[in-house]
């Protein structure tokens, strides 16, 4: 075995060791929303509708705030690699500060959400419940963002297992609290969708408390004294996190909004098309979480190499990250092509009258989703690599242009103008995400963003 082969295997092992637990943590986080949806579906349709509308509003705001948490990862990775313990502490604390400030600034949106939903024409019977839900979820926003900050801090230091197990534990805690508070078991009042929101608050508080305790007490982390003088502002470090974080948040919002807009386009085609689209998106989202884990691993490895001033190591870590993501995409493509229809069928009742029609349409979407895997994997991994070298502003513009200047118009033309239907709209998604992936990869490998 040559030294180059040994080095690549070492880099790939590092990507997997970091990326897989992070992917598992992302999947578990995703399952928190799924358990809310399922359990409210068992409770009442109106409460379920309120949670769906409320969760959409909450997720948009959470996604933007996540930009500051995601900025912590490359900053900590670079600082730790250059043995700057003080900077590790400073940027993480200011990530918490910015997350808290963001939660306070946007809370009026939660409080006055009833008026906003009314203007948007939502069903009158749903609005009061959705407003109650959102007023509570606004309280959950800061602990949820603090969880993200601490998870990224730990990931940058190579401590991914604790975040995985705490997030998995949070799913089971959420199920238990939902059972008690939604349905009024064990002598508690029956609260429906409000119970789900109360459960979310306690789950996020418990998770952030567990992470904070680990960060403060764990051997090897005590030297960072993360919470020492937490109340003191550090304007220079805050500026670093702000400058890196807000473009990340905008890019995340641009992608999230694209998928929401695509759902609206598909909804214009009919109920069956929307059902097939919704199932195919859920399946694709689960695989996307693994690509996101690899993207995070790439951010850490590239950020560490940047901190060491190791250009060769930086590029080697990037190659290993891309290799892992491509292998995942190729394996997923085979599964989607061969078993796409069967996967769609798992989400449908055998008694569903339109089952065969939905499966037939969904199987076509899964064929397109096979290409989608390469495009989506490329853009999210490239974005992670660029964050590792602390380049976020130009990637934000590239992403917004690719998603909205190319992807959405292409989907509209292919799907509605040329009448290719839902598959045409998905082809537009592939074009937009593929453009983003190509441009972002070019930016990274051209050296324009690499300033080691």
N, C-alpha and C positions, 0 to 999 in steps of 0.2 A: 504494500500500500504506500503510495507516494505521500509526501508531506502535504501536498495540495489537497489530496483526497481526505487525509486525516483532518486537515483544517476545515474543509467544507462540512464533513460529518460532525465536527465539533460545533460549528456554527448552526447547523441544522438542529442538532440536539438542543442547543440553547433556545432556538426559536420554539421548538415543541415544548420544552420545559416551561417556558414563559407563556406561550400562546395557548396551549390546551387548557390549563386551569383558568386563564382569563376568559377563554371561550365558554367554558362551563359556567363561569360566574355570569357572563352575559345571558346565557340561556336561562339560568335560574332567575335572573332579574326579569326576563321576558315572561317567565312562568308566573310571576306575581300578578301581572295583568291578566293572564289567562285564567288563573284560579278565581279572580274577582268576577270575570265575565261568566264563567261556568256556574259559579255558585249563585250569582244574581239571576242568571237564566233559570235556575231551579226555583228561585223565590218569586219573582214577578216580572212581567214583560216591561211594565212602565219603569220600574226601578232599573232594569237592565238598560233600557234606552237612555235613562238619565246618566248612568255610569259611562255608557259609550260616548255620549256627547261630552260629558265632563272630562273623561279621560283624554279625549282628543285635544281639548283646550289645555289641560294640564301638561300633556306630553309636549306640545309646542313650546310652552314656556320652559319646561324642564330641559328640553333639548338645547335651547339657547344658553341657559345657565350652565349646561354641561361643558360648554366651551372653556370656562375657567378651570374646571376640574381636569379636563384633558390637557390644558396647558401645563399643569403641574408635572405630568409624567416626563416630558422631555427635559424640563428644567431641572428636576431632581436627578434624572439619569446623568445628565452632563455634570452637575455639581458633585455627585457622589463619585463619578469616575475621576474627577480632578481633586478628590479628597477635601472638598470644601463643605465640611459638615454644617457650617454656619449658613451657607446659602441653601442647603437642603431644607433646613428648618425655616428660613425666611420665606422662601417661595411657597412652601406648603401652608404656612400660617396665613399668608396673604391670599392664597387660594380659598381658604376657609372664610376669610374676611369678605372677599368679593362675592362668594356664594351667599353669605348672609345678607350682604347689601342688596344683591340682586333679588333675593326672596322678599325683602322688605319693599323694594321699589315696585315690584310687580304685584304685590298682594291686592291693591285696589282692583285689579282685573278680576281676581277671584271673588272679591266681595261684591262687586257690581256685575257679576257674570249674568245674572238674570236679565238685566236690561240688554246686555250685549246679545244674549241668545235670542231674546225677543226680536231685536232688530234684524237678526239673521234668519228670522222666520221659522224658528224651531217649534215643535208641537207645544201648545199651551199647557197641556197636562204634565209635560216632562220638565218644563222650565223651573218650577219651584224646587223639585227634587234635585235637579242638576245644580242649581245655585247652592243649595245646602251642602251637596257633595263637594263642590268646588271651594266653598268657604273653609271647609275642613281640610281639603287637600292642599290648600294654600299654606296651612300650618305644617304639613308634611314636606313641603318643598325644600326648606333649608336642610333638615336632617337627611333627606334623599341626596341633595347635592354634596353635603358633607361626607356621606358614605362614598360618593364617587371620588371626591378629593383624596380621602384616605386610601381607597383602593388603588388609585393611580400612584400615590406616594409609595405604597408598599410594592406595587408592581415594578416601579422604577428601581427599587432596591432588591428586586428578585424574590420578594415575599408574596407569592401569588396564592399559596394553598389556603391561608387563613381566610382570605376574601372569598374564595370558592366555597369553603365549608360554612362560613357565616351566611352567605347568600342562599345556599341550599337550605340551611336551617330556617332562614327567614321565610322561605316558601311554605314550610310545614307550620311555622308559627302563624302565618297569614291564613292558612286553611283553618286552623283551630280557632283563631279569633273571629274569622268570618262566620264559622259555624255557631259561635256563641252570640255574636253581635248582630248579624244579619237576621238570623232566625229566632233569636231570643231564647236560646237554650241556657241551662244551668241557672235559671232564675233571673237572667239579664233581660232588659226590655228588648222587644223586637224592633229593630231600627232599619231594616232593609238597606238601601243604598247608603244611608248615613252610617250604618254599622260597618260597611266596607271601608268607608273613609276613616272612621275611628281606628279600625284595624290597621290601615295603612300607616297612620301616624305612629302607632305603637310599634309596628314592625320596623319602621325606619329609625325610630329612636333607639330601639333595642340593638339594631345592627350597628348604628354609629357608636353606641356605647361600647359594644364588643370590640369594634375596630380600634377605638380610642384607647381602651384598656390594653389591648395588645401592643399598640404603638408605644404606650407609656411604660409598660412593664417588661416587654420582651427583651431577652438577652440579645445584644447586638444592635438594638434600636435605642436603648436608653441614652446613648451618647449624643443623640441628636436633640435631646430635651425638647421635643416637638411642641409641648404646650407651655413651655417656660415663657412667662410674660406675654401670654397670648393676646392680652388686651391692648398691647402697645402697637400702634400702627407703624408700618415700615413702607414709606411711600415709594422708595426706589424699587423694592421687590414687588410691591403692588403694581407698579407701572410695568414691570416685566411680565407679570401674569396677565394683566389687562391687555397689553399689546399683542401677546401671543394668543390670548383666549378668545377675544371677541370675534376675530375672523373665523376661528374654528366653530363658534356658535352659529354664525351666519351661514357657513357652509353646511352645517348639519341641518339647519332650518330649511335651506334651499332644497336639500335632498328629501327631507320629510314632506315638505309641501308638494314636491313633484309627485310623490306617490299618492298623496291625497287628491291632487288634481287628476291623476290618471284614473283613480277610482271613480271620480265624477264623470270622466269621459266614458268609461266602460258602463257606468250606470245609465247613460243615455241610450245604450244599445238594448237593454232589457234586464229583467231580473235574473234569468238563467246565466247570462254572461257575467253579471256582477257576482253571482254565487261562485262560479268557476274561478273568476279572478280572485275573489277573497281567499279561497282555499289555496290556490297556487301561490299567492303572496305569502300566506302563513308558512307553507312548506319552504319557500325560498328564504324567508326571514330566518328560519331555524339554521339553515346552512350559512347564511350571511354572518351569524354570530361567531362562527368558527373563523371565517375570514377576518372578522373584526379582532378576534383574539390574536391572530397572526400579525395583523396591522399594529396592534399595541406592542407585541413583542419586537417588531421592527423598529418602532419608536424608541423603545428602551435600548436595544442593541446599537442603533445608530447614534442615539444621544450619548451613550457611554463612550463610543469610539470618538465622538466629537470632543468629549471632555478630556480624553487622553491625547487628542491631537493625532489620531491614528486613521489616516485616510484610507489605507488598505483594509484595515479592520472594518471601517464604516461601509465600504463597498461590499466586503465579504458578508457582513451581516445582512445587508440589503439583498444580495443574491440568494442567500439561504431563505430569507423571508418570502421572496417571490417564488422560489422553488416549492416551498411548502404550500403556498396558496394555489399555485398552478396544479400541483398534484391533487389537492382537494377538489379543485374545479373539474379536472378531468374525470376523477372518480364519480363526482356528483352528476356530471353530464351523462355518463353511462347509465346510472341509476334512473335518471329522469327519462332518458330515451326508451329504455327497456321496460320500466315499471311506472311511468307517469300516470297512466290511467288507474292502476291499482292504488297508488298513493292518494289520488283524488277520491277514490271510492271509500277510503278509510274514514273520510269526514262526512259521509252521507248515510242516512238510514236506509236499510234494505227496502223499506216500505215507501221511500220517497218516489212519488209518481214521475218526477223529471230526472231521476237518478241517471239513466242512460244518456240523456242529452247533456247533462252537466259533466259527466265523466268524459264524453266524447270531446266536448269543447275544452275541458280542463287538460286532457291529454295533449291537445295541440299547444296549449299554453305552456305545458311542461317541456315540450320540444323547444319552444322559444326560450324558456327558462334555462335550458342547457347552455345556450349562448350567453344568456344573462349572467351565469355564474362566472364566466371568464371576464366579462366586462365589469361586473360589480366588484369582483375580487381584485381586479387590477386597479380600479380607482380608489378603493378603500385602503389597499396596501400602499399605493403610491402616496396617498394622503398621510398615512402613518409615517412613512419614511421621511417625508418633507417636514413633518412635525418634529422628527428626531433632530433635524438640523435647524429647528426653530424658524422654519419658513412657513408662514400661514396666510399672509395677506394676498399674495399673488395666487396661491392655490384656491383661495376663496373665490376670486374673480373667475378663475378657470372653471371651477365647479359650477358657479351660478350661470356662466355663459353656456356651458355644456348641457346642463340640466334644462334650462329654460329657453336658451337661444336656439338649441338644436333638438334636444330630446323631446320636449313637450310639443313643439310645432311638428316634428316628424311623426310623433304618435297621432296627432290630430289628422295630419294628411293621410297617413297610411290607414288609420282606423276608420275615419269618418268620411274624408273626401274621396279616397280611392275605394272605400267600402270593403276593406279587408277585415273589419270587425275587431274584436278584442285581440286576436293575434297581431294585427297591424299596429294597434296601440302599444303592445308589448315590444314589437320590433323597434318602435320609436324610442322606448326606454333603453333598449340595447344600444341603439345608435348614440343616444345622449351619454349613457354611462361609459360606453366604449371610447367616445371622444374624450371624456374627462380622464379616463385611465391612460389613454395614449399621451395626452398633453402633460399630465402630471408626472408620468414616468419619464417623458422627455425632459421635463424641467429638472428632475432629480439627477438623471444620468448625464445630462449635458454639463453638469457642474455649476449651473447658474445659481443653484440654491445651496451648494456645498461650500461652506466657508470654514474649513477645519483649521 
